[in-house]
Amino acid sequence: MTDALRPSRAAGFPEALAEAARLTDAALERLLQVPPGLEARVYDAMRYSALAPGKRLRPFLVLASARLFGVAQRCALQVAAAIEMVHAYSLVHDDLPAMDDSDLRRGRPTCHKQFDEATAVLAGDGLLTMAFEVLAHPDTHGDPAVRAELIGALAAAAGPTGMVGGQMIDLIAEKTPLDIGAITRLQRMKTGALIAFSCESGAILAKAANELRLALRGYAHDLGLAFQIADDLLDVEGTAAETGKPVGADAARAKATFVSILGAERARAQAELLIGQAVAHLDLFEERAELLREAARFVITRRM
């Protein structure tokens, strides 16, 4: 039942987000069982990264979008776990010395610090590939065509046309100045693509009409950009205690961001504009989309 995500009026979005995190973590615990062989070390590293404390916003978006269409929770949780595996893999690899070279993630040592660099590379590889194994399983959906569509959509969002391509541009941005158009494209690929998949996956599971898919895609597009602007603001204005990772890294590398180009106040105003646009895309769903509206507002007020 998707009703587990429906909070009382007094509870609201924070409790729904926490419940989505609890359900997703339980699914990850079930899926990431450690075998008895020598390969257990890579499973330990995968679990360390995937089950690290976090908001679980992407799994929440999967579950909330699935709820719009009455999709069975067990199916939505398969997708929620898969997207969190991909997200965790991206963080493990981002933190490596060859990439962002970070020692702290989600308030504790990064995977390569807790284990070693080679194990961290393999843990990321394991999480990414296992995500597609999860989507391919009949528990995700009884219709093989739906499972194939989910696999194709996640591959596009995570690969060189999405997150990986965005990460490449992000590395180039450390040495080559980018204008606001290039930064926007970078973030649509690096951050926005996985958020878009998360929002649209409920519609894919439900075989929903194209009009409804486009509404969710529009919501996700604006939400993803607002999310990244909020992240850039946190890197400037937040603390490591709040974010669970080092702050000030973008400025230290002289990397172009929404904040460095627009300034903090204009960037904040742009994020608020984007959230207004994102919420407007949900009008088709009327009151059923209230949790997604609250999620949008959370994105620009969060401190983590």
Protein Blocks (a to p, Z undefined) as FASTA:
>chain_A
ZZlmmccfklommlmmmmmmmmmmmmmmmmmcccfblklmmmmmmmmmmmgcceklmmmm
mmmmmmmnopafklmmmmmmmmmmmmmmmmmmmmpmklnopabeghiacfklmmmmklmm
mmmmmmmmmmmmmmmpmklpmblklmmmmmmmmmmmmmmmlmmmmmmmmmmmmmmccdfk
lmmmmmmmmmmmmmmmmmmmmmmmnopafklmmmmmmmmmmmmmmmmmmmmmmmmmmcfk
lnopaehklmmnopacfklmnommlmmmmmmmmmmmmmmmmmmnmmmlmmmmmmmmmmmm
ccZZ
